[in-house]
Amino acid sequence: MKTYIHKLILAATLVFSLAGCEVLNQEPQSSITSDKAFQSVEAIQASLIGAYNALQSENYMGLRILLYPDLQGGNLAHTGSFPSFAAIAQRNILADNIEITNVWAQIYDGINRANNIITNVPAFNDPAFADSKNIVIAEARFLRAYHYFTLIRSWGDVPLVLTPTKVADASLQVSRNPKEDVYKQILDDLTFAIANLPMDFATGDPSFDVGRANKLAAYALKARVHLYRQEWALASAAAASASQGKTLESNFLSIFEDQNTNESIWELQFSITNSNPIAFFLFSTARGGRNEMRPTTDLQNAFTVGDARRIPTVAFDSRLKYFRIQGNDNVVLFRLGEMILIQAEAALETGKLADAVTLINQIRNRAGLSNVSDSIVNDQAKLRDELFLQRRLELALEGHYYYDLIRTGRASKVLANYSNNQALWPIPQREMLANKKLIQNPGY
């Protein structure tokens, strides 16, 4: 913990590195020191860009956290040479695995960037900034909520750090907080975000507006949080709110090929100059990739004939969801398809089977499939299987599958040699050695 909640994160946040800040399509700036980071509107804007930029790392949503749930769950197979990737695919993850070590570090880096904004922006009192102050704080609180939700899905109880780390001091030891306490903070942050974020950004500078999290993004994260907590009514209501003004793309591939479509609720912006290695890791060497992962036969066989999602999901070296080998694929973090499936699951689990079927059919029909079979429309158990299948096919390679297996209790039935401790990753060994207050997850 000292290493990455006190040392590396310190360096990343006291000097806001803004290289690759294409998350908001802005030209990168070199650096902003902490004593100047919150003394002008321009510096605060740059710090906000830096907070968003933490998500784009290949150790976060720029590759690893996006694809690891499918690698662990069996939608992707490891076909490359990285032993650390092989360990994740085999669910044989040790505490010294460099992949999870870097992911932990990157997420806490993002938290510290958000904490700096949340802590320091309230003291900035330029009248020209008055209308924007709470919006910027709301964006930072949304990002912090996103980071902590990502952490608890992979590690369970985690240190809940709400103030900036400013001193690299070995005495700064932090214990893990119960997951329920972290959830409470997530929901508190989202309540503030929803109250203060606009429905959309219109500052007059489209290059700065695109990619910013708005009120719909906050509702979408809230829906996902309540889904995991099985708070069905709250999940459904939040998903409906996140869907305002959104429509399903008629062509499934368009979501990823066209980018920033009306189905998209929030997506990270990448470009050739600010790229991600997703397609590079998925494509063969013949296509300029490294062939590190590829869709499994099991995932391919899960699609029925005529499913429009099949080729964009499993057609190796074709137009996958991430097909731009130069790395300028955007990463869609929330979209309407997921919100419809959340509402369907909430309806199903509260006995509203007809409503669930109607919602599932929206997803099936867009994929070119017929309605749910009449033989199962009144069978809750079979509808659960159908809904789970549609989540797998609709959201494959978007960061959901392994978590879905765990939260629905299917992991032990679907995955060979699964043990309960595999539901969580080990706390990185580097953090355990630096912070004696940390307690390792069971089984590690």
Secondary structure, 3 states (H helix, E strand, C coil): CHHHHHHHHHHHHHECCCCCCHHHCCCCCCCCECCCCCCCHHHHHHHHHHHHHHHHCCCCCCCHHHHHHHHHHCCEEECCCCHHHHHHHCCCCCCCCHHHHHHHHHHHHHHHHHHHHHHHHHHCCCHHHHHHHHHHHHHHHHHHHHHHHHHHHHHCCECCCCCCCCCCCCCCCCCCECHHHHHHHHHHHHHHHHHHCCCCCCCCCHHHHCCCCCHHHHHHHHHHHHHHCCCHHHHHHHHHHHCCCCCCCCCCCHHHHCCCCCCEEEEECCCCCCCCCHHHHHCCHHHCCCCCEEECHHHHHHCCCCCCCHHHHHCCCCCCCCCCCCCCCCEEEEEHHHHHHHHHHHHHHCCCHHHHHHHHHHHHHHCCCCCCCHHHCCCHHHHHHHHHHHHHHHHCCCCCHHHHHHHCCCHHHHCCCCCHHHHCCCCCHHHHHHCCCCCCCCCC
